[in-house]
Amino acid sequence: MYFPFFRGRQYELLALKELAQKRLISNSVIPVVEPVKASPTFNGTIKAYNEKCLPIALILNPNVGDLTDSSAITKLLSVVSNYVIPSMILNKNANELFNRLTEQGVCEKEVMAILINRDYLDTYRSLFTDNQPKYTLFPDERQIRRAVSNNKVLFEDKFIKQDKNADYLKKEDEFFSEDHLYFKSEGYVGFGDYSIIGDNYESGGFAPWAVAIHIVYFSDDNTLRIRHFVSDSNDGIEDVAGKFYEAVSKLSTWFRNGQSRQLTSALSTMLSHADSGYYPGLPTIKKLSIMHHLELMGKFLDGGLYK
């Protein structure tokens, strides 16, 4: 199973919501959402997964954003349902959240744990003494691996983030991951990452000097690579639509040069934008790139054309 991790920003939630509504996401893909604020889009996303009977993991004690106070636990608990996996980050609020879950009759085996800080190993051991969590997401660190005996999910940031979009021109194609090929043989039930966003959390945005489109794809040996399609006229912030057309034209040329294997609904949409010259806006570009990645992974895990 694949566990992509998102911080619940608007374009991320819209990507997850559209994937669910159009049934483009596999049951083998379980998004993990760390909500940064309460919003209609957040509520609508959770509703879409419930209505389509699709699993989604919701972190009830976020580390970042507007919901980091322990009082937010009550608000987030109210949306937990049959298809929403109650999830916790092992942090300063973990004990309080665990007690609240216990009060509501949620047992350890129904919970997802995210253990990314080895300083909370003792907290993990004390909370899950009798039963292991439903899933535990953690990086490839020896100390943590020793503490987690079952339902292990290898979880690491695979996206190499550059300071500026134009910097992706220095390395337009690079290795992304091979965890999907080896996680089972290495004793994991799944693998996870931060998709094409990366671990770094930023609450705001700014006008870019360059436009970059990040597309994950399968190479001939079925490892995952990522290709960065970057605009060329990057000397100012003017004409973002023109910059997008430069980048998406490169994407179109690459796809038509023997990459039909990578086709997804989102990629098809971007290719149509290349043909029509339509500029959908920067948030939509990020949304489509996320949708492409998750749909592609689902097809692989379900034994489609990618295996």
Secondary structure as UniProt FT lines:
FT   STRAND          2..6
FT   HELIX           10..21
FT   TURN            22..23
FT   TURN            27..28
FT   STRAND          32..33
FT   HELIX           40..51
FT   TURN            52..53
FT   STRAND          56..59
FT   TURN            66..67
FT   TURN            70..71
FT   HELIX           72..77
FT   TURN            78..79
FT   TURN            82..83
FT   STRAND          84..89
FT   TURN            92..93
FT   HELIX           94..103
FT   TURN            104..105
FT   HELIX           108..110
FT   STRAND          112..114
FT   HELIX           118..120
FT   HELIX           121..127
FT   STRAND          135..138
FT   HELIX           142..147
FT   STRAND          152..155
FT   HELIX           165..170
FT   STRAND          173..177
FT   HELIX           179..182
FT   TURN            183..187
FT   STRAND          190..193
FT   TURN            195..197
FT   STRAND          212..218
FT   TURN            220..221
FT   STRAND          224..230
FT   HELIX           240..256
FT   TURN            257..258
FT   HELIX           260..262
FT   HELIX           265..276
FT   HELIX           282..301
FT   TURN            302..303
FT   TURN            305..306
//
